[in-house]
Amino acid sequence: MSIKVLLKPIKIFRLISQLLTYAMGAGLAHYFGAQVLWSVLLAGAVFICFSTLGFDYLQTLQQVNDGRFSPEGISAKDIQLVRMGLGLISGALMTTAATITVGWMVNGVLWSGAIILLVAVFAVGGVYILEGTMDKLRPFHSLLETVLVVILPPALGYFLQTQDTHRFLTFAVLGIVPLYLAFILLTQLIHYAEDQRKETLTTVTSMGWEAAMVIHNALILLGFLLFALAALLGFPWALIWPVFLTLPLGLLEIWLMERLRHGQKPLWRIMQYALGAAFLIPVYLLAMAFWLR
């Protein structure tokens, strides 16, 4: 049980999402002719992953210290071991992230835009940690996680490599934000009954399961509509058209959710795979297009 609690904050899908969105942002800088600093690129990937994992471990530590969220069926002695383990892991992760930040400052890598982004990472991370046990903040978990995973990593990847701003970064990010929000809502819908039983406040329990299903479907459509809008506003069609190859997966997800909404048996695993692919594949395709052109 102790090991399970220590590994709970590690979410593979989220780590992959962060690395891909970060690579997409750095790839866009490369696409516009920036001289890629590979040491900075790798350090940035480590910073993004370690800082977010550090926030997750600190949040889990806070929840273990709060009696309402303590793991069930675990002895007081094991709780102490879990606290120590969570504290050591979070300390190591945050120390590494802070060391990377100091190294960038010493080597003159950071400029005003990148500094603002780093401040934003730690500011949002601080609220994210508090959200773990503060009921007033818990309904905003979906937004906070989306900012940490989908919005800040590509911006940091881009601005660590160049100081030039470009609207294409906004266009690329806007399309994937709704898709990631839809995935978070799906995850919360899967645990809806358990969250209600434990009286755990989430975005879905706050709005209700039926409203969450409707919004989930609307977010998927919005994501692809924003990609289409980006193309209309000047985003090169040669770069963005492969994204629409995953539209059938998004439509499959919507059909499966509508099927569930009308009382059919849920196919959670298929829905997770379909929506996960509908999010990850467009990010991967955009990143590859930026790096290869």
ZAMARLUM-659568 format. One record per residue (C-alpha): residue number from 1; residue in three letters; x, y, z. Coordinates in steps of 0.2 Angstrom, whole numbers, plus 5000, padded with zeros to 4 digits. Each point is the difference from the previous one (the first is absolute). Layout:
! ZAMARLUM-659568
pos/code/east/north/up
NUM/Ala/X/Y/Z
...
This chain:
! ZAMARLUM-659568
pos/code/east/north/up
1/Met/5000/5000/5000
2/Ser/5014/5012/5004
3/Ile/5009/4997/4983
4/Lys/4983/5003/4992
5/Val/4997/5017/5008
6/Leu/5018/5005/4996
7/Leu/4998/4996/4981
8/Lys/4982/5007/4999
9/Pro/5006/5018/4995
10/Ile/5008/4993/4984
11/Lys/4988/5001/4986
12/Ile/5008/4994/4984
13/Phe/4988/5007/4988
14/Arg/5002/5017/5007
15/Leu/5019/4999/4999
16/Ile/4999/4995/4982
17/Ser/4988/5014/4997
18/Gln/5012/5013/5008
19/Leu/5015/4994/4990
20/Leu/4991/5000/4984
21/Thr/4993/5017/5002
22/Tyr/5017/5006/5006
23/Ala/5008/4993/4984
24/Met/4986/5008/4990
25/Gly/5005/5017/5007
26/Ala/5018/4997/4997
27/Gly/4997/4994/4983
28/Leu/4991/5015/4995
29/Ala/5015/5011/5005
30/His/5010/4988/4989
31/Tyr/4988/5003/4986
32/Phe/5002/5018/5000
33/Gly/5019/4998/4999
34/Ala/5006/5001/5018
35/Gln/5017/4993/5005
36/Val/4994/4985/5011
37/Leu/5011/4999/5016
38/Trp/4999/4981/5003
39/Ser/5006/5001/5018
40/Val/4986/5013/5004
41/Leu/4988/4990/4991
42/Leu/5003/4984/5010
43/Ala/5002/5010/5017
44/Gly/4983/5008/4996
45/Ala/4992/4983/4997
46/Val/5007/4994/5017
47/Phe/4994/5016/5008
48/Ile/4982/4998/4994
49/Cys/4998/4982/5005
50/Phe/5009/5002/5017
51/Ser/4991/5016/5005
52/Thr/4983/4993/4996
53/Leu/5004/4983/5009
54/Gly/5006/5011/5015
55/Phe/4984/5009/5000
56/Asp/4990/4983/5000
57/Tyr/5011/4993/5014
58/Leu/4998/5015/5011
59/Gln/4981/5000/4996
60/Thr/4999/4981/5005
61/Leu/5011/5004/5016
62/Gln/4987/5013/5005
63/Gln/4986/4988/4997
64/Val/5008/4987/5011
65/Asn/5002/5012/5013
66/Asp/4981/5005/4999
67/Gly/4990/4986/5008
68/Arg/4986/5002/4987
69/Phe/5012/4994/4987
70/Ser/5011/4987/5009
71/Pro/5001/4983/4991
72/Glu/4988/4987/5007
73/Gly/5006/4984/5008
74/Ile/5018/5006/5004
75/Ser/5007/5001/5018
76/Ala/5007/5015/5009
77/Lys/5018/4994/4998
78/Asp/4998/4998/4981
79/Ile/4992/5017/4999
80/Gln/5016/5007/5008
81/Leu/5011/4990/4987
82/Val/4989/5007/4986
83/Arg/5002/5018/5006
84/Met/5018/4998/5001
85/Gly/5001/4992/4983
86/Leu/4989/5013/4992
87/Gly/5010/5014/5008
88/Leu/5017/4993/4994
89/Ile/4994/4997/4983
90/Ser/4991/5017/4998
91/Gly/5016/5009/5008
92/Ala/5011/4991/4987
93/Leu/4989/5005/4985
94/Met/4998/5018/5005
95/Thr/5018/5002/5004
96/Thr/5005/4993/4983
97/Ala/4987/5012/4992
98/Ala/5007/5015/5010
99/Thr/5018/4995/4996
100/Ile/4996/5000/4981
101/Thr/4992/5017/5002
102/Val/5015/5007/5009
103/Gly/5012/4993/4986
104/Trp/4990/5009/4987
105/Met/5001/5016/5009
106/Val/5019/4999/5003
107/Asn/5003/4995/4981
108/Gly/4989/5014/4994
109/Val/4987/4989/4992
110/Leu/4985/5009/5007
111/Trp/4993/5016/4993
112/Ser/4985/5009/5007
113/Gly/4987/4989/4991
114/Ala/5007/4984/5005
115/Ile/5001/5007/5018
116/Ile/4982/5004/5000
117/Leu/4996/4982/4995
118/Leu/5010/4993/5014
119/Val/4992/5011/5012
120/Ala/4983/4994/4993
121/Val/5005/4982/5002
122/Phe/5004/5001/5018
123/Ala/4985/5012/5003
124/Val/4988/4988/4992
125/Gly/5008/4985/5008
126/Gly/4998/5008/5017
127/Val/4981/5002/4997
128/Tyr/5000/4982/4994
129/Ile/5008/4994/5016
130/Leu/4987/5009/5011
131/Glu/4986/4994/4989
132/Gly/5003/4982/5006
133/Thr/4991/5004/5017
134/Met/4991/5017/4997
135/Asp/4982/4996/4996
136/Lys/4998/5018/4992
137/Leu/5014/4996/4987
138/Arg/4997/4982/4996
139/Pro/4987/5003/4986
140/Phe/5014/5010/4991
141/His/5012/4985/5000
142/Ser/4996/4997/4981
143/Leu/5005/5017/4996
144/Leu/5016/5000/5010
145/Glu/5006/4984/4993
146/Thr/4996/5005/4983
147/Val/5011/5016/5002
148/Leu/5014/4989/5007
149/Val/5000/4987/4987
150/Val/4994/5008/4984
151/Ile/5002/5019/5001
152/Leu/5017/5004/5009
153/Pro/5011/4985/4993
154/Pro/4998/5005/4982
155/Ala/5003/5019/5004
156/Leu/5015/4996/5011
157/Gly/5007/4988/4986
158/Tyr/4998/5015/4987
159/Phe/5006/5014/5011
160/Leu/5016/4991/5006
161/Gln/5005/4999/4982
162/Thr/4995/5017/4993
163/Gln/4994/5017/5006
164/Asp/4990/5003/4985
165/Thr/4981/4999/5002
166/His/4988/4992/4987
167/Arg/4982/4997/4999
168/Phe/5002/4982/4994
169/Leu/5005/4995/5018
170/Thr/4983/5006/5006
171/Phe/4991/4991/4985
172/Ala/5009/4984/5004
173/Val/4996/5000/5018
174/Leu/4982/5006/4999
175/Gly/4995/4984/4990
176/Ile/5006/4988/5013
177/Val/4994/5008/5016
178/Pro/4982/4995/4998
179/Leu/5005/4982/4995
180/Tyr/5010/4999/5016
181/Leu/4986/5007/5011
182/Ala/4989/4987/4992
183/Phe/5012/4986/5006
184/Ile/5000/5007/5017
185/Leu/4981/5000/5001
186/Leu/5000/4982/4993
187/Thr/5012/4995/5014
188/Gln/4989/5008/5013
189/Leu/4984/4992/4993
190/Ile/5008/4983/5002
191/His/5002/5003/5018
192/Tyr/4984/5010/5003
193/Ala/4991/4987/5011
194/Glu/5016/4998/5011
195/Asp/5002/5018/5001
196/Gln/4981/5002/5005
197/Arg/5002/4986/5013
198/Lys/5015/5009/5008
199/Glu/4993/5017/4998
200/Thr/5015/5005/4990
201/Leu/4997/5017/4991
202/Thr/5005/5000/4982
203/Thr/4996/5009/4984
204/Val/4987/4986/4995
205/Thr/4992/4999/5017
206/Ser/4998/5019/5000
207/Met/4991/5001/4984
208/Gly/4992/4983/4999
209/Trp/5003/4985/4990
210/Glu/4988/5003/4986
211/Ala/5006/5018/4997
212/Ala/5018/4994/5001
213/Met/4996/4987/4986
214/Val/4993/5014/4989
215/Ile/5015/5012/5003
216/His/5012/4985/4997
217/Asn/4992/4998/4982
218/Ala/5000/5019/4997
219/Leu/5018/5001/5005
220/Ile/5005/4987/4987
221/Leu/4991/5009/4986
222/Leu/5007/5017/5006
223/Gly/5018/4993/4999
224/Phe/4998/4995/4982
225/Leu/4991/5016/4996
226/Leu/5014/5010/5007
227/Phe/5012/4991/4989
228/Ala/4989/5004/4985
229/Leu/5000/5018/5005
230/Ala/5019/5001/5002
231/Ala/5001/4994/4982
232/Leu/4988/5014/4994
233/Leu/5010/5013/5010
234/Gly/5016/4995/4991
235/Phe/5007/4985/5008
236/Pro/5009/4990/4986
237/Trp/4988/4986/4994
238/Ala/5015/4989/4996
239/Leu/5004/5000/5018
240/Ile/4982/4998/5008
241/Trp/4990/4989/4988
242/Pro/5007/4983/5008
243/Val/4992/5005/5016
244/Phe/4983/4997/4992
245/Leu/5004/4982/4997
246/Thr/4996/4997/5019
247/Leu/4982/5008/4998
248/Pro/4992/4983/4998
249/Leu/5007/4995/5017
250/Gly/4993/5016/5007
251/Leu/4983/4996/4992
252/Leu/5001/4982/5007
253/Glu/5003/5007/5017
254/Ile/4985/5011/4999
255/Trp/4989/4986/4994
256/Leu/5006/4989/5014
257/Met/4996/5014/5013
258/Glu/4983/5003/4992
259/Arg/4997/4981/5001
260/Leu/5004/5000/5019
261/Arg/4989/5016/5003
262/His/4985/4990/4993
263/Gly/5003/4986/5012
264/Gln/5011/4988/4991
265/Lys/5015/4991/5008
266/Pro/5015/5010/5002
267/Leu/5016/4995/4990
268/Trp/5012/5010/5010
269/Arg/5016/4992/4994
270/Ile/4995/5003/4982
271/Met/4995/5017/5003
272/Gln/5017/5004/5009
273/Tyr/5010/4993/4985
274/Ala/4989/5009/4987
275/Leu/5001/5017/5009
276/Gly/5018/4998/5005
277/Ala/5005/4997/4982
278/Ala/4989/5014/4994
279/Phe/5011/5012/5011
280/Leu/5017/4992/4999
281/Ile/5001/4997/4981
282/Pro/4996/5018/4995
283/Val/5013/5006/5012
284/Tyr/5013/4988/4993
285/Leu/4996/5004/4982
286/Leu/5002/5018/5003
287/Ala/5016/4998/5010
288/Met/5007/4989/4986
289/Ala/4994/5012/4986
290/Phe/5009/5014/5009
291/Trp/5016/4991/5003
292/Leu/5001/4992/4982
293/Arg/4997/5016/4990
